[in-house]
Structure formats: structure tokens, C-alpha cells
Amino acid sequence: MTPDNSTPMMQLLAPDGTYGVPAQYAKYGEIIDSLGEDQLKTFYRDMARIRRFDIEAIALQRQGQLGLWVPAIGQEGAQIGSGYAVGPNDHIFPSYREHGVAITHGVELMSILKMMRGVNHGGWNPEETRYHLYSIVLGAQVLHAVGYAMGVKFDGRVGTGDKDSDLAVISYFGDGATAEGDVSESLLFAAVYEAPIVFFVQNNQWAISSPVEQVTKVPLYMRGSGFGVPGMRVDGNDVLACYAATKLHMDEAREGAGPYLIEALTYRIGAHTTSDDPSKYRDESEVEYWKARDPIPRFETFLRRQGIEDSFFEDVKQAGDELAADIREQTFALTTPPLENIFDFVYSESHPDIVQQRAWLKAYEESMGSHE
Amino acid sequence: MAIAKALNAGLQKAMQDDPKVLMFGEDVAQLGGVFRVTEGLHKEFGDSRVFNTPIAESGIVGTAIGLAMRGYRPVTEIQFDGFVFPAFNQITTQLAKLTSRSEGFLQMPVVIRIPYGGGIGAVEHHSESPEAYFAHTPGLRIVTPSNPNDAYWMIQEAIKSPDPVIIFEPKRRYWQKGPVNLDIAPMPLHSARLMREGTDVTLLAYGPMVTTALQAAELGAEEGISIEVIDLRSLSPIDYPTLFASANKTGRVVMVHEAPTNVSLSSEIAARITENCFYSLEAPVLRVGGFDTPYPPAKLEEAYLPDADRILEAVDRSMAY
């Protein structure tokens, strides 16, 4: 799909790498003005890093090392930009494609690969990372995010003016998930309870094989308005626009402005997952159109014009290759946990059926002799 | 004290004891819920702890999960049994699995209160017994009180549990009165209770059918059949040792519930008793329940629901083996 130009969209960095702030977005431009060179370099480094990781993960899946991979190629600007705008106390409720957001908050990439290899369902500590577990049932996590934000409000941690204490919540979901009832209920509850939350919709334009035109009749940034949740569309392939929009509206949510919805218009350059075949439902010309709007080369052009030298980009490329080799090695080294582990956390307190079945399994395995 | 009042008193006590306990759902605040189980709580604890929600059951349970992640102990009310299904996804794919999914990093101390069962002359979706759907799901705990004392203590223990607990409240018995001991909890949450000793047949029941089972035992005694009655109290986990001890003693088991019998709690319990008490049994485990139909219109429910006669018919069949 080519973009619908009639819908207002904040873009600070044009596809050719030209930076400019339209007058109506001046307050967002001020946020970018406050960024130092190191932060800009970090955006680039992490976009390139997660792209390289993604390519390696696809290869690992093709080689049978992962059960499934969910590529985020093309969405790095939306993910790295918004991820870095999330504050140190804020909580993040992702869907299952937000690998870029994960690395902005210290989630180990191997934790994601373990899940996709099939050795766990996502065993990182969401309290420690503030990055909650991947949610595979579309939209389910958005209600959790709203409940969490309601709790933040009940705790009196919104709008106190104490920046070290106040916090907000961000929930990620895609254009496909907006059809889920849970997303509508989330918008409603967030508005009714004035919860400190930003809904970050990555409109990557395809819900597996259904184009966004088939799942919504109005631009998605307007989806919240009937519930009382204002919104805006940003260029999701513009890392600076995504950072500025998320930063401003997370700050406002923390200060007590209530919920807000950001639609990041981006594009899923790759397949839905490694089980998908996009050639069955979309033209290569469309993909080429969006490759010309890729967030990474665009930002590279911008940085080079800012005077960032070749050596930085060479270092990033080399670091990417090293990362790829490293995760490949670590993936090969992953071990499958013993079956008895499935009993460990079904309940927090002992449950007799679990106790009995664990004992049965142990006796059964012993009766069968060693697996070696 | 009536069961509804006992639940109310238990909720009040839990909210007084722990400021993290919240109570929310449809019409639970000023109105006190359609059955008045939460009456007075809004006045005592205020808007931030007792509040009405939009009419959206998935939203109620989904936000309860988020609140639990934030350290709260949410108690939610689903207004009627038949309205739980919009929340089925959140309960089964999220609430029940998050502790396991997170490898123990997250606990889910969420309580879902559901008035259930028939006998109140209501329209469709207000009289159902959906407990088997949830008992089938690993990660949930399920309890159902049959009397005011259990109601008072079960709701408090459910709230203290670090795991999600669904409490099925026998709505047609809400106004049934009985003594409540406010000082001493009767027994652990997941224990079955021997309600009446007997020697010929074991009659298993839970929730609203316990009263009916006791009536049947009384009538049975008049006919010279000694019926032992056990109140399951907990549907997940089930207190099998208590059930097996009675089955081994009497050799005959009849189980009753309002829910349709097909793939029901009694299906599972019959299988377990058969597996564990096979050599003690004098008869197959027999079951009395609702028919395998949608719940009927109110004018038919008296005939649809198991009563003492239907139970005794099964008892007679068991005795005839």
C-alpha cells in the first residue's frame, strides 16, 4: 500500500534524510533539539543491531534452530525511537514483534530466541526489565497494560511533579490487533479511569495477509477518539518522529494527562513470520516502495550530514556481525529443559494434581531407564 | 447470617485487613451488586477501592490482571454465570497461565466471584453452571461455598491466595441462613467436608446442590437407606482423599450437580473414584445433573434441576447393583 497522504502525519526526517520541523510540530522538534550526538548514535546503533539480529534469527529458523521467527524488519525506527522515549520507571507491555523495544530496556536477546526455539514461553523477569512478556493472543496484553496504569494512578504515582517517582505505561500492538475487542475495551477503560498510558500502534499495514484497508475504515490514530483517547499519526520509519511523539506523550501521561494513542505508520518488509509467504498476497513493487523508505539508511544519511564519520558506521557493522556470530553460537548451545520443569510454576502454591503427576512422571521415567 | 451477608462480611474483613484488596465489577459500588453482596463496601472504602466498571467482562478480568501485576489483590464480580464468557479468553489464556509463562516471576492473586446456578426464575444466561470449563484449566483454583460459614471464610482465603481463584457463589442460596464463626476458620480452603455420615451410599455435591443432597439423605433415612453426604467445597483442586475414604467405606457413590453431566465435574470424579477405589465399589458411580441441553426457560427449571427425588432415584439404582 502506498500511504494515504490526506491523513496528517508527523514526519521530521524525510525519506531522503532531510530534517525539518513543520510549525505545528514545533514542541516535538524541541525534544529532538535536546538530544546529544551520543543519543543519536545510540538510535542508529540499536536499529542496525536489531536489524542484524533479525536477519540472523531468520537464518537460524531456516536452519531448524528456531521453531519460528517473527521478523520486525522495517519497523526498527518505530521500535527504537519509541523504546528510548520510555522512562526509567515506566512499564512496557509488548505484543510479540517488539524485539527493538526489548533491547532499549535491557532484555537479553537470547531470552527472545529461547522462546522462539521453544525452550520456554518467555522467561525474563518483567518486574526487573519493566518490559513485560510477549503476548501472543492479540490485544490481551493491552488490557493488562491499562490495569497496570490504573494501579499506578491508584498508587498516586501520576502528576505529583516528582519526576523520579511518577510513571506511565506504554502498550504496543499492531494494526491487526486493533480489531480485537480487548483493544476497544482497553481504550474505554483507559479513558474512563484516566489511566497514564500511551497506546503505540505500529501500523505495518498487513495483518498476516489482510491489508489494513480491510480491517479499518478510518485511520487508526482516530480509533481512540470515540472513547475519549486523542491520537496522532507519526511516520513510523522516522526514528526521530517516533522518539519525539512517544517522549512527549509519555511525559504528559506521567503528568496526569490521561491516555493517548500514537499510530506509527510503518511497513513490514519481511514476512509475518517464517511460516508466512507474502508473495501470495502482495506485490514486490509495494515492498520496493517501502524499502526506499527504510528507517535505517534514512537515518544514516541524516547522521552523515551531521558529520558522523565513516568509522562509526564501520564499527556498527562489525559489531552487528559479531553479535550475529555470538547469538548463533549461543543458540546452538541452548539446552532443552527437562520435562518435569513444566510442573514448576503452574501454581504459586502446591496443588495436589501437580504433585501427583510430577511424581508419576518421575517414576515412569525411572522405570524406563536412562535416556542416555 | 445469610450466605450473601457472609460473603459481604468476608469481603469487608479482607479489605480492612489489606489495603491492596480492590473490589470491582458491574454495579458493585453504590448499588452493592445486583445481589447486594458488595453492599456498603463502596461507602466504607471509597471510589479507589470499590468501583463500577464499564459493562465489559474481558476488560474487568484483563485490567484485574494488570492490577495484580502492580501489586494489588483485585476481587472482581461477574454479574451472572452466563456473562463470564466474554472474559473466557482473559481467564484461560492469560490469568491461568501468567505464573507459568513467567516461570514464577509473576503471581496472579486475582479473585473472580461468579453467582451461579439456577432456581431463581430468571431469563436466559442467568442460571448456568459453567464451572467445568474452568476446572479443566490448569492454573486456576475453584471453590464454591454451600453455607454462610464457608462463604465468610472462603472469600477471605481466596483473596489471600497467590493464585487466581474463581469463587462460584450459589445464587439461589444467597438468602439461606446459618451460623458463622467469625473467629476460627473451619478447614483449609481446598478441603471437602463430610456433612452427614452414612453407611450405604456416598452422595457427593457442591454449591447449591448440597442443601438438596442433605434433603435427599433425610428422605433416604426415612426409607431405611443410610446416605453419607460430602460437600466438595473445592472444585480445583478436588480433595480426593476425603472422597476416596468415603467411597471405600460405602462402596456406592452418587454425584449430583446442576451442570449438564456430559464432560462435567462428575465425569472426572467418577473416573478417579473408579481408578482408585475399584475393588471397594459395589456399583458404578452414578451421576445426577442437568440435562445436556441449553438451560431451559424459567417455567421448566424446577423440573430440569436435580431435586431430592432425582437423587434418590439414582441412589435406588446404585443400591440395586
Boltz contact constraints between the chains, C-beta under 6 A:
constraints:
  - contact:
      token1: [A, 121]
      token2: [B, 101]
      max_distance: 6.0
  - contact:
      token1: [A, 122]
      token2: [B, 101]
      max_distance: 6.0
  - contact:
      token1: [A, 123]
      token2: [B, 103]
      max_distance: 6.0
  - contact:
      token1: [A, 125]
      token2: [B, 105]
      max_distance: 6.0
  - contact:
      token1: [A, 133]
      token2: [B, 101]
      max_distance: 6.0
  - contact:
      token1: [A, 133]
      token2: [B, 102]
      max_distance: 6.0
  - contact:
      token1: [A, 137]
      token2: [B, 93]
      max_distance: 6.0
  - contact:
      token1: [A, 140]
      token2: [B, 94]
      max_distance: 6.0
  - contact:
      token1: [A, 143]
      token2: [B, 62]
      max_distance: 6.0
  - contact:
      token1: [A, 143]
      token2: [B, 63]
      max_distance: 6.0
  - contact:
      token1: [A, 144]
      token2: [B, 65]
      max_distance: 6.0
  - contact:
      token1: [A, 144]
      token2: [B, 66]
      max_distance: 6.0
  - contact:
      token1: [A, 146]
      token2: [B, 63]
      max_distance: 6.0
  - contact:
      token1: [A, 147]
      token2: [B, 63]
      max_distance: 6.0
  - contact:
      token1: [A, 147]
      token2: [B, 65]
      max_distance: 6.0
  - contact:
      token1: [A, 147]
      token2: [B, 66]
      max_distance: 6.0
  - contact:
      token1: [A, 147]
      token2: [B, 67]
      max_distance: 6.0
  - contact:
      token1: [A, 148]
      token2: [B, 66]
      max_distance: 6.0
  - contact:
      token1: [A, 148]
      token2: [B, 69]
      max_distance: 6.0
  - contact:
      token1: [A, 148]
      token2: [B, 70]
      max_distance: 6.0
  - contact:
      token1: [A, 151]
      token2: [B, 67]
      max_distance: 6.0
  - contact:
      token1: [A, 151]
      token2: [B, 70]
      max_distance: 6.0
  - contact:
      token1: [A, 151]
      token2: [B, 72]
      max_distance: 6.0
  - contact:
      token1: [A, 154]
      token2: [B, 48]
      max_distance: 6.0
  - contact:
      token1: [A, 182]
      token2: [B, 58]
      max_distance: 6.0
  - contact:
      token1: [A, 185]
      token2: [B, 56]
      max_distance: 6.0
  - contact:
      token1: [A, 185]
      token2: [B, 58]
      max_distance: 6.0
  - contact:
      token1: [A, 185]
      token2: [B, 59]
      max_distance: 6.0
  - contact:
      token1: [A, 188]
      token2: [B, 54]
      max_distance: 6.0
  - contact:
      token1: [A, 189]
      token2: [B, 59]
      max_distance: 6.0
  - contact:
      token1: [A, 189]
      token2: [B, 63]
      max_distance: 6.0
  - contact:
      token1: [A, 345]
      token2: [B, 99]
      max_distance: 6.0
  - contact:
      token1: [A, 345]
      token2: [B, 100]
      max_distance: 6.0
  - contact:
      token1: [A, 345]
      token2: [B, 103]
      max_distance: 6.0
  - contact:
      token1: [A, 345]
      token2: [B, 104]
      max_distance: 6.0
  - contact:
      token1: [A, 346]
      token2: [B, 100]
      max_distance: 6.0
  - contact:
      token1: [A, 346]
      token2: [B, 138]
      max_distance: 6.0
  - contact:
      token1: [A, 346]
      token2: [B, 139]
      max_distance: 6.0
  - contact:
      token1: [A, 347]
      token2: [B, 163]
      max_distance: 6.0
  - contact:
      token1: [A, 348]
      token2: [B, 99]
      max_distance: 6.0
  - contact:
      token1: [A, 348]
      token2: [B, 107]
      max_distance: 6.0
  - contact:
      token1: [A, 348]
      token2: [B, 162]
      max_distance: 6.0
  - contact:
      token1: [A, 348]
      token2: [B, 163]
      max_distance: 6.0
  - contact:
      token1: [A, 351]
      token2: [B, 237]
      max_distance: 6.0
  - contact:
      token1: [A, 352]
      token2: [B, 237]
      max_distance: 6.0
  - contact:
      token1: [A, 353]
      token2: [B, 237]
      max_distance: 6.0
